[in-house]
């Protein structure tokens, strides 16, 4: 049984009838659309012979000349599609467990994001961000402005600040300009 190799992979020009004459068109159509030229001109403009391990492959290549530096090359092709029966396939790559979420990091820092207190931190949560942008209400409290500006539905606050926020009382503690809500992530104490 004969296996057809694509022309851009180094097969001879005439090759079997099943061989595609050019690489898949997704890349070339995208380039043609961006440059407002026909696909055939993309092939003519970026056609290149790419040598990999001493074997020539047909492909596409773009070179960007830079002053005082080596040119940058972007290549498509140059990959052999021949079958390797001895290849080892790793179907189950090792899992990479993510680190803690942003909220966990903020809570574990143990610092109020409003007043920078370190006592009894809790998380204040609003149901939806749209609850922070209610029209026709009196001016928003500062904690609400901070949450809306950072696009966050949660804010780590101390017990006193959390009670004031929850019950709509004026804040008993003064706001500090540190912490996550002000663009600075605090490290646990």
N, C-alpha and C positions, 0 to 999 in steps of 0.2 A: 504494500500500500504506500502510495506516495503522499507525503505531507507537503502541502503548499505553504511556502514562506512568503510573507509580504515583500513587495518590491523594496520598501524603505528599510528592510532589514538586511539587504545585501543579496537578495535573489537576483538572478540574471534578468535583464530588461524584458525578455520575451516571456519567460516563465510559464507555468501552467495557466490555463484559462481561468481558474478559480482565484488567482492571486489578485488582490486589490491593487490598483495602480497608484494609489496615494494613501496617506494616513487617514484615519477617521476625520470627518469634516468638522467636528465641533470646534477644535482649535482654529482651523483655517477660516471657518465662517465667522468666528468671533473677531479675528484679526481683520478680515475683509470688511466687516461691519464698522469696526473702529476706524479704519483708514479710508472707508468709503471707496473701496476698489473691489473688482470681481475676485472670486476665490482663486481662479487660475493665475491672476497676477500675484497673489500671496505666495503661491508655490514658486513662481519664477523669482520673486524678490528675495525670499528667505531660504531657497533651496541650498543644501549644503551636504557635503560628504563628511560624515563623522567617523573617525577612526577610533575603535575601541579594541584594545588588546591585539593590535595588528590587523584587525578586520575592518574593512570599510562598510559603513551603513549609510543609507540615504536618509536624510531627515531635514528638519528645519532648524535654522539658527539665526539669532539676532545678535549683533555686536554693537555695543555702545562705547564709542571712543571717549576717553577722558584725558584731560590735560595733565601731564606729569604722572599718570598712573596707567596700569595695565587696563586694556579694555574689558568690559563686562560681557559675558556671553550667556545667552539663554538658549538652550537646545531642546528640541523635541526629537526623539528617535535615538538611535545608537544603543538600543537595548535588544539583545538577542531574544527571540521568542521561541528558540529551539527547546525541546523537551528534555529535561534531565531526569532520568529514571532514578538516580541515586540521591536526588534532593531530599533533604529532611524538612518536613513541613511542621511548623509549630502552630497548631490550631488553638492551643490554650496558652497564650502568653501570660506572663506573671501579672497579677492584678496590682495596680497602683492605687493604694488607698489614699484618699484625699486627707488633707489636714483638717483642722477645725474650720467651721464656717465663720464668716465675719461676725455674726451675732454671738457665737460662742466665745470668740476672741475678746469681743467688747465686754461680755458679761464676766469672763474670767479676769479681765483687767481689774475688776472690783472698784471702778471709779465712776462716780456720777458724771454723766455727760453734760449736765447743766451747771452744777456747782462744784464739781471736782472733789466731792466728799467721798470718803472710803467706807462709810458705814452702811450696812444692810442694803446693798444694791439690788434692785429689782428691774424688771423690764416693763415699760409702758408700751402698750400696743394699741393701734387704731385699726379698725376693721378694714378700711380702704383709704388709699391716698386721696380719693375724692372727698373724704370727710374733712380733710385739712383745707380744702378750697371751697367752703360754703359761702355763696354770695349773700349779701344782705345782712351779714352778721356784724357785730361790733368788731373793732380792730383785733386781729389775732394776737394771742399771747406770744411771747418770744419763743417758748419751747415749740409751739406749732409752726412758727416761721422757720426754725431750724430743721424740723422734720421735713417740712415741705421742700426746703431748699436742697436737702440731701436726698430727697426722694426715698425716704425710709419710713416704714410703717412701725418701726420699733425704736425705742430710745432707752438706754440703760440709765436709770436714775436712782438716787437714794430714796429711802422710805419717806422722808419728809417731802421731798420734791414730788414723789409719786402721789402722795395724798393730796397735795396742792393741785396737781394737774387733774387728778381724777374727780375731785370735788369742785373744781372751778374756782378755787381760792387764789388770791394773789400769792405769788411765790414768796415764801419766807426767807429763802436764801438768795444771795446775789449770784448772778450768772458769771462764770469765769470764761475766758477766751481760750481755753484748752480743751482737749478731748476730741473724740471722733466727730461730733457734730460741728466742730470748727475746723475740720480738715486735718487733725492731728490724732493719730492712733496712740492711745496710752498703753504702756506696757505695765503688766500687773505689778503691784507693790510688794 
